[in-house]
């Protein structure tokens, strides 16, 4: 359940960051910058400190976690478990390409599918220690080299896979001290790095991209630790009720959000660059509220979201049950 909550929160943050880039498709008819590629002139203002690059790492990490969990399940259920993974990634690639060319060029699913085929799948033959070391190297390299966003995907994938293979994910809801200690450590790093991001962005100094990427990673870690701690408090039922339905239908909600933002942009007209922070937040909130209501209602009668169900069908090459109470 914790993974669904974290995924739901990440989905909300990604939508807020993506509203303007998606809306640009209506205004200029071409792709605006995706969420993972913020500019130095706006990455330190307003939502940039709390949203840009802050939720994308969480989503990428969870993709690696889900990949390894599926591999564990496939090993128990299939003679050729890696074939299951290949079908899943190819199906995601098809969905991502359709999303990219039909709706929004900033699609991330295509990148996830390709990185999964080139990095995650080969890593299944490596020992978990090698995967962990490689994850650290691939995560550390982009900020050092002045890159951020997409170059971080392979490392975050491998980190999620390593956490699963070491059993950390299985114990994620049973620990309070670990996320508390790790969260404090991450805060101690995130505060000065974010200040350096602000300073370099304001002055136009070299190194903005490096500080931006590193601040995003550290802040994303703080968010995850904070959520894990809150899930150990009386706020757990509220967090589960609000964010778990969104997280359980993340693929459906991610794709439908693009359609809803494009529709809103067409109705609103004008240049999305002129939208205020309040406008972006209100539009994102309206979409998320509609998605939450639809997800909650749908999951009362169905095991998973409609696109998640189709993805599962393509993964296992057989039709899974959709309605609750139907034999699997």
C-alpha positions, -999 to 999 in steps of 0.1 A, spaced: 0 0 0 29 24 7 41 20 -29 7 30 -42 6 61 -20 41 72 -30 33 66 -66 1 86 -63 19 115 -47 46 114 -75 18 114 -101 4 146 -86 37 163 -87 45 153 -122 11 166 -134 18 200 -118 52 202 -135 38 190 -169 8 213 -172 25 241 -191 47 219 -213 16 199 -224 -5 230 -229 22 243 -253 11 216 -278 -21 235 -283 -5 270 -284 25 263 -307 17 229 -321 51 215 -311 66 199 -280 75 221 -251 102 210 -227 93 179 -207 92 179 -169 127 165 -166 144 194 -185 138 226 -166 154 259 -177 179 279 -157 157 310 -158 127 295 -141 140 264 -123 146 284 -91 113 303 -90 79 294 -77 71 258 -82 106 251 -94 119 246 -58 92 221 -48 81 204 -80 105 205 -110 127 174 -110 114 166 -75 88 139 -84 102 124 -116 130 106 -97 104 90 -74 84 77 -104 116 63 -120 127 46 -88 93 30 -84 95 17 -120 126 -2 -111 109 -15 -80 79 -27 -100 101 -43 -126 119 -64 -100 87 -74 -82 73 -86 -115 104 -106 -122 100 -123 -88 64 -131 -97 73 -143 -132 99 -167 -119 72 -185 -99 47 -185 -127 65 -188 -160 92 -211 -175 107 -181 -193 103 -151 -169 124 -127 -189 101 -131 -218 73 -118 -196 95 -87 -189 102 -82 -226 66 -83 -235 58 -58 -208 84 -33 -219 75 -37 -256 38 -30 -247 49 1 -228 70 12 -258 40 10 -281 18 30 -256 46 56 -252 51 60 -289 14 65 -295 13 90 -266 43 108 -280 33 112 -316 -5 116 -311 -6 138 -280 26 151 -264 63 149 -274 74 151 -238 62 116 -231 84 97 -207 70 62 -212 90 56 -244 122 65 -225 112 41 -197 106 13 -221 139 18 -240 159 22 -207 142 -9 -194 152 -30 -224 188 -17 -225 195 -14 -187 169 -31 -165 166 -63 -184 203 -70 -187 207 -63 -150 186 -93 -142 217 -114 -150 239 -95 -126 243 -101 -89 225 -76 -67 257 -61 -54 268 -52 -89 234 -37 -96 236 -15 -65 271 -3 -74 261 4 -109 231 23 -97 252 46 -75 276 53 -104 248 61 -129 230 83 -105 261 103 -95 275 107 -130 248 130 -145 249 158 -118 287 157 -119 287 161 -156 261 189 -155 232 168 -168 198 161 -152 165 145 -160 166 117 -186 202 107 -180 192 98 -144 166 72 -155 189 42 -158 205 47 -124 172 53 -107 158 22 -123 187 1 -110 184 17 -76 148 6 -74 157 -29 -85 185 -31 -60 163 -20 -31 138 -48 -41 165 -74 -44 179 -66 -10 145 -68 6 142 -32 15 109 -28 -3 94 -57 17 103 -40 49 94 -5 38 63 -2 60 77 -18 91 104 8 99 103 42 114 139 49 124 154 42 90 133 67 70 136 92 99 174 90 99 177 90 62 152 118 58 172 140 82 204 132 63 187 141 30 174 174 44 209 183 55 220 179 20 190 192 2 189 226 19 224 239 9 222 223 -25 188 240 -32 203 273 -21 231 268 -46 205 260 -72 187 293 -65 219 312 -64 233 298 -97 199 302 -114 195 338 -103 230 348 -114 231 327 -146 263 311 -133 276 279 -147 266 248 -128 229 255 -125 221 222 -142 243 202 -118 228 218 -87 193 215 -101 196 178 -107 212 171 -73 187 192 -55 159 173 -73 173 140 -62 178 149 -26 144 166 -23 127 136 -39 144 114 -12 131 138 15 95 135 1 97 97 1 110 95 37 84 120 49 56 100 33 68 67 48 69 84 83 34 99 78 21 65 69 31 54 104 9 80 120 -29 85 123 -28 102 89 -23 69 72 -60 63 63 -64 97 48 -32 93 28 -42 59 15 -77 71 7 -65 101 -13 -34 89 -30 -36 51 -33 -64 51 -60 -43 75 -81 -12 54 -77 -30 21 -85 -42 36 -118 -10 56 -125 -7 46 -162 -44 54 -169 -42 87 -150 -9 98 -165 -22 94 -201 -57 108 -194 -41 138 -178 -25 147 -211 -59 147 -228 -75 168 -201 -47 194 -201 -48 197 -239 -86 201 -237 -83 228 -210 -56 246 -229 -77 246 -261 -107 260 -241 -87 286 -223 -67 299 -253 -38 322 -250 -1 315 -243 3 290 -214 35 308 -205 13 335 -192 -5 312 -168 1 320 -132 12 295 -106 -24 297 -91 -38 288 -126 -15 258 -129 -23 246 -95 -61 250 -99 -61 232 -132 -39 203 -119 -62 201 -88 -93 199 -109 -78 171 -131 -66 152 -100 -99 155 -83 -117 141 -113 -92 113 -116 -94 105 -79 -132 103 -81 -130 81 -113 -103 59 -99 -120 54 -66 -153 44 -83 -136 22 -108 -115 3 -83 -146 -5 -62 -157 -30 -89 -125 -37 -108 -91 -52 -98 -70 -25 -116 -73 4 -140 -84 -2 -177 -50 6 -192 -32 -13 -164 -55 -43 -172 -46 -41 -209 -9 -38 -200 -12 -69 -178 -29 -88 -206 -1 -79 -230 25 -88 -204 12 -123 -196 -3 -130 -231 -35 -141 -216 -66 -122 -205 -66 -115 -168 -98 -111 -148 -109 -75 -145 -140 -74 -123 -137 -82 -86 -151 -115 -77 -141 -131 -110 -119 -161 -107 -83 -156 -118 
